[in-house]
Amino acid sequence: MTITVNAGAVTLALHAVTTNGDTTATVRRDPWTPADRSPFEEIESMLSGPVRLVAHRVVHGGAHFDSAVEIDDDVVASIDALGELAPLHHPRIVEAIEVARRRWPDATHVAEFDTSFHRTLPPAASTYPLPRDWTSEWGIRRFGFHGLSHQHVARTAPAIVGGRGPLGKIISCHVGSGVSMCAVRDGVSVDTTMGFTPLEGPMMTTRSGSVDPGLLMWLLSSGRITIDALDRALRESSGLAGVSGTSGDLRDVIAASGRGDPDAQLALDMYARGLARGVAEMVVSAGGIDVLAFTGGVIENLPDLRRTVVDQLTFLGLDLDDDVNPAVIERDARISSASSDVAVVLVANGEHLELARAAEGLAQRVHAPDLPDTTSASTSSIGTVRTTR
């Protein structure tokens, strides 16, 4: 039995996944505080067998990690040190790792990194237009994030559309508390909207996304704000929260808009526009589009948001089925109309399946090197089996 641990900036999701790729138990907390050990106790009470592997999603691998790695004290220290690049996530991830290691001390604990999938970015996509010595001396580059989610889309979308192999040009649109788009060509990442940190890209629930760096320089140089206050504001009180004056939770913003609040409506308009712009940007990088795939906890539950985004992309030949789209929540489905030139699909978030797959692959390579690695093919059981959520 493999337990997957996904500690986000606010939430925690635990899944139990068998070696056959079946999800047998799920526990979620939204919000979750690291002091709450009950999710780990709860999922353990639901298990019928021992925990053999524990797979942890880690947001930032930096230059240190480009694939799954077995966790020891040195790895935990390295993950903790990378927290300066993902301060909303890594402290919580480190705490979740420590809780899980104490609860399941005999299991093999594995870290898989959201940045790993984007190691295939070509130099034109991964390099920032900054002085060359900065890049060489300080390791500055676009790392990209939500890699587990985008990788699952690349693995799953062909089956939804009806193909047997990787589709040529997939635009993966992950919309949760964080937002990123990824251009996938022939199964690999060739561009993405997040960069050196998870702050770049379209506006998000509480994160600003990309803003003019000259504006930020002006705020600092004029003494209007300190660097610590600016850092907190860009990460915790901007985006939907900043524009609308609400919590940033999309449900709160929609409710405020429904009451006629103009700031909330502006925030929604900006949010949807940012999603559509991000998709269009990735179409350029992919050299076209065969499939638009929506995934992530927010957009999986909001058919109206999917419709609003697609309505801004009709020039690409996209259209939704107005009977199917409203009925699809948190499950794999094709939602484009018969007249759409491009397939539009919803892919239920499968980060836990990618985590389990990576942990199984590492365990086979390290602990049973003489056995065939059954996780390498795109048709592996863990990569293709879906569950009702």
C-alpha positions, 0 to 999 in steps of 0.5 A: 500500500502506498500513501500519497501526501499532498500538503498545499499552501492551505490544504492537505490531501492523503490517498491510499493507492494499491500497486494496481493503481486503485485508490482505496481511501482519501482524506482531505482537510481544507484548511489544514494546519500542521498541528492537526495530526488527525488526517494521518490517523484517519487514513490509517484507520481505513487501511486493510494492510501495512503501509509500504511506501509514502510518496510526498509531493514537494513543490520546488526541487530547485537545481538539486532534484530532478526526479524522485528521491528517497527521503532521509534527514539530508533530503529533508534539510535540502527541501527545507532550505528550498523554502525560500523559493516557495515559502507558502508551501515548503514549511508545511511540506516539511512538517507533513513529511516529519509527521508521516515519517514518525507515523510510518517509520518502517515505510520507504518515504519518497519525495517527488518534485513539481519541478521535475516534469519541466526539466525538458523546457528548451533554453528559450523557455527556461532562460530569463532575459537577465544578465548571463552571469546571473544565470550561470552563477546563481542558477536562475531559470524558469523551473515551472510548477504543478508538474505532477498535475500537468504530467497526469494530464499528458498521460490521461488526455489521450485516452479521454480523446480516444487516442492510444499514444501521446497527443501532439499538442496539449495545453494543460490548464491547472486552476486551483489556489495556484494557476499555471498552464503548460504546453505539452508537445509529444508528451513532454513539457516545452513551456509553462507560465510559472517560473523561478517561483510559484508566483509568476503567471496569471493572477491566482486566489491570493497570489498576484501572478506576474506584474511589472517589475518596475512597479515593484521597484518603485514601491520599494525605492519610494519607501512605500513598502518594505521588502517583507511586506511586499513579499507577503502582499504579493503572495497572500493578499493579492490576486482575487483577494486583493482586487475583490476585497474578499478572502480570495476563495472563488466561492466568496468572490462569486457570491459577492459578484452576485450581490452586485459588488463591482470589485468582485465582478472586476476580479472575476473578469480579470481572473478569466481573462488571465486564464485565457491569455495563459492558454493562448500563450502556451498555444504559441509555444506548442506550435498549435493546439490539439487538446485543451485540458482543464484540471485542478480543484477550482476549475473541476467544480466550476463549469461556468468558469470553463465556459467563460474561458473557452468563450474567449478562445473561440478564435482557436476553434474551441467550443463546449457542449452546453449539455455535457459541460455543466454536468461534469464535475471532478471526473475525466470527460470530453466536454467540447461540442461536436463542431469544435475543431479542438478537443476540450477535456476535463481531467480529474486531478491525478497528482496522487496517482503520479506520486504513487507511480513515481514512488513505485518506480523508485522503490523498484529501481533501488530496492528490487533492481532485478525486477522489471520496472513496470512504471516506465510506460505511459500505460502503467496501471497507476498512470491510467486507472481512474477513480470516482471522486 
